[in-house]
Amino acid sequence: MAVIAESIDAPQKTPRIGILDTARGIALLAMASYHCTWDFEFFGYLEPGTAETGWLKFYARAIASTFLFLAGVSLVLANTPEIRWQSYFKRLGMIVVAAVAISIVTFIGMRDEWIFFGILHSIAAASIIGLLFLRLPAFATLLIAGLLLAGIVVDNVIAPFSLHSSFFDVPWLYWVGLSESLPRSNDYVPVFPWLTPFLFGLGIAQLAISLGWLQSLAKLGPGRNLIARAGRHSLIFYLVHQPLLFGLVYLLSLVAPAPAPDPTVGYIRQCEVSCTQSGSEAMCRSFCKCTLDQLQAQNLFAPLNSGAIKADSDERISRIALQCTEQAQ
């Protein structure tokens, strides 16, 4: 009887939701396709800035949002009805170690655009912040997520960059996401605005539990297909796929090198990508075209493009930047 009583009183683990593994696997494939585009750009098969502009820019954001949403869902499912501290710290530790490894590797290999707070850093930070929401009712979590979403609308549409401040322009606060100026990075996923999809995932998972939807979702299938299997091992897939893709495109470049790119197109794309971190797209288009025209008129574009002169130390370029900023505003 005691054994029966203990089994009745013991907290029941939430069932594994196979469709979540499949969704995570699909997100991984989407991420790999985006990184493949980045690799082709890196080796010159696509124009500079292609992976960071146009529809690919929104494609990348949708992928990152999906990962964070699913991470929020997973945090709830893995820690209901009680927080499983051992498995929580094990998972968090693996993510942190992987994030640090990526930072070290990119700092060594791509110091000008190294990843100091990418998607894994963001998932780790959100997993810590998410502990504060695990025992809140679903409506409270979703309300806070909604407020963050409203902040995104204000900061991007109504009054661009109005929530940003120079107070955050220090390296140890870049993770917040409210800096006015930032160094370039190949993957920057700060807490604001990226905590938002994580909290939506967390809140929706809480709502699903309160409404008793988990058993119905679990019946949709165990997720035994190859995509679901990849989703169950998402961290390994994440760490392995990009070096593999990068290596394959590198081998292709040895056999069939990319044609020489148009430097003016590359300049405009890179300029707009950098500028839009702190200004509107319309202003940045005007600013970048102005600077290109002035650089060419003063015969400075070729030496700047070749590295013979540096943008941050040449007074002529500083004057051009100031003049074009005034014209664009």
N, C-alpha and C positions, 0 to 999 in steps of 0.2 A: 504493500500500500504506500509505503514511504517513497519507493522508487516511482510509483505512478504519480504521486502527488508532486514530486520534484519535477517530473517530466511535464506535468501540466503547468506548474508555476514558472518553469524556465522560460526566459524570453525566446520567442520564435524568430529566427532569422528571416529576413525578407527573401522571397524567391528570386532566383536569377532571371532577369528579363532578357531573353535572347535577342529581342528586337533592338535593344540598346547596343549590344555587341555588333550587330549588323550595321546600325547607324554609325557607330564609331569606326567600323571598317570602311564604310563609304567615305567618311570624312578623311580617313587616312589616304585613300586613293585620290581624293580630290586634292589633298595637300601635296601628294607626290606629283600630280599633274602640274600644279602651280610651281613647285620647285624645279620641275623639268624646264618650264618656261624660263625661270630665273637662270638656270644653267646655260641654256641656249643663248640668253642675253649676255651672260658673263663671257662666253667664248666668241661673241661677236656675230652670231647668227641672227640675232634680233637687235633692233636699235636700242641704244642705252636708254634706260628708264621705262622700257616697255612693260616690265613686270610690276611697276609701281604706279602706272597711270591707266586711265580708261577703265574698261570693264574688268581687267585683271586686278586692279586695285580693290574693287568691290568684291570680286571673287575671293581674294585673299582674306578680306575682312569677314566674309560669310563663313569661310572655313574656320577661322579663329573663333568666331562666335559660336559655331557648332561645337567645337572642342570644349570651350568653357561651359556652355550650356550642359553638355553631357557630363562634364566633371562635377557640376553642381548636383545633377541628378544622382550621380554615383556616390557622392559624399553622403547624401541622405540614405540611400539604400544600404550602404556599407555600415552605417552607424545607427540603424533602427532595429529594435527599439532602444538600444543603448549604445553609447560610444565604445567601440572596440579599440582601445588605446594601442594595443600591441600592433594590430594590423594597420591602424591609422599611421603610427609613427614609421612603420616599415615602408608603407607606400610613400609617405611624405619624404622620407629619407632618400628613397630611390629617385624621386623627382628632383630633389635638391641636388643630389650628386650629379645627375645627368645635366641639370641646368648649369652647374658650375663647370662641368667638363666642356660644355659647348662654349661657355664664355672664355675659358682658357684657350681652347683650340682656335676660336675665331680671333682672339686677341693676338695670338701668334701669327696666324695666317692672313688675317684681314684687319690689321690694327685700325685703319681709318674708318671701318664700318663694323667693328666687332659687336657681338650681341651681348649687351650688358643687362638687358631685361626683356627677354623674349617670351614665347608662349609657355615654356616650361617654368620659367621664373614666375609668370603670372598665375599659372595653375597652382604652384606652391603657395604663393601669397594668398590667393583666393581660398585655398584649402584651410589655411590658418584663420583667416577672417571668417570663413564659413562656420567655424565652430560656434561663433557668437549667435548664429541664426538657427542652429539645429533644433533648439527647443522652443523656438518662437512658433506661433501659429502661422499657417501658410499665408493668410491675408496680410500679416505684418511683413513677412519677407517680400511678398509680391508688391506691397505698397512701397517699400524702400527701393526695390528694383525699379518701380515706376518713377519714383522721384529721381533716381539716377538717369533714367531714360529721358526725363524732362530736362535734366541738366545737359545731356548730350545735345538735345534739340536747341536749347538756348545757346550753347557754346559753338555749335556748328552752323546753325541756320539763322536764328533770331539776332544774336549779337556775337558774331564769330570771335572766339578766343577771349571772351569777356570774363571767363572764370580762371584764366591763366594769370600768373603773377611772376615777376622776376624773383620773388622770394624762393621759388622752387628751382631757380637756375643754378643749382649746385649738384654735383654728382650724387651725393647721398640722398637726394630727394627726387631724382629723375624717375624713380619707380612710381611716384604718385601720379604723374601724367598731367600736371598743371604747369609745367615749365613754359616760359616764353621762348626760349631757345634751347636747342639740343644738339649734341653731336650726332652725326649720321650713324645709323645702325641698320644692319640687314634684317633685323627682326626686333621691333619695339612694341611691346604689348603691356602698357602700364596699367595700374589698378583703375584709374579713370581714363577711359570709359569702360574698360574690359571686365570690371567686376560685375557689370550690369547683366550680361548673358549668364554668368555663373549664378547670380542670385535668382534670375528667372528660372533656371533649371532646378535650383534648390527648392524654390517655392512651389513649382509645379509638382515636383516629386513629393513634397509634403502634402500638397492638395490631393494627389493620387492616393497616398496612404490613408488620409482621413476619409476619403470617399470609398475606400475598399477596392480600388481599381487594380492593385498589383497582381492578384491571382488571375484576373482576366488577361492582363498583359502577358503574364508568364505563359499562358496557354497558347499564345500566338506562335510559339515555337522555341526550341532550345537554342537556336542559332548555331547549327553545326556546319554551315557552309563555310567556304574558305574566307569569305569576307568577314564573317563573324569571328572566325579564329584569329584573323589579323587584329580585329578589334579587341579581343581579349588579351593580346600581347602588344598593345599600342605603343608602349614606351620603347620596346625593342625595335619595332618597325620604324618608329620615328628616328631613332639613333642610327639605324643601318641604311635606310633608303636613300638619304641625300648623298653620302659618300659614294654609294653605288652608282646613282644617277650621274653625279658629277664626274666620276671616273669614266663612265660610258661616253659622255659627251666629249670629254677630253680625248679619248681614243678616236672619236669621230673627227675631232679637229686636226688630228695628226694625219688622217687619211684624206679628208676633204676640208681644208681650212676655210673659214668664213671669209667673205669678201670684205674689203676695207670699208668701215662705216663712214657716213657723212659726219664730220666733226661738229658742224653747226646744229644738225638735228640732235645729236647726242648732248650738246651743250644745253639746248633749250629744254630737253626732257629732264636732265639732271638738275638744272636750275629751278624748274618748276616744282620738282619733287622736294627739293630742299626748302624752297620759299614757302610752299603751302603748309609747312609745319608751324608757321607763325603768321600767315597772311591768307587772304581770300584767293580763290583760283583766278578771278578776273584781274585782281591787282598783280598777281604773280605772272600771268601771261604778259601783261603790259610791261612789267619790270624786266622780265627776261629778254623780251624782244628788244627793249631799249638798250640793255647792257650789251647784247650781241651786236647791235648796230654801231654802238659807240666803240666797242672793242675793235671791230673791223675797220671803222673809219680811222682809228688811231694806230692801226697796224699792231695791235696788242693781242689779237685773238690767237694767232699762230704760236707766239711764244708762251702764252698762258696755257694753251692746250698741250704743248709739248713739255710743260713743266719748267721752262727756262725762267719764268717769273712766277711768283706766288701771289695769289689773290689777297692773302691776309697780311702781306708785307710791302706791297707796292702801292704807293700813294696815288698813282694815276688810276688804278682800278678802284681804290677807295672813293675817289672823287666821282668816278662814273657811277658807282653803286649809290652814292648819296644823291646825285643828280637824277638818276632813274627812279629812285624811291620817291622823291618829291613829285616827279611827273606822274607816277603810277597812282599815287594816293588821291 
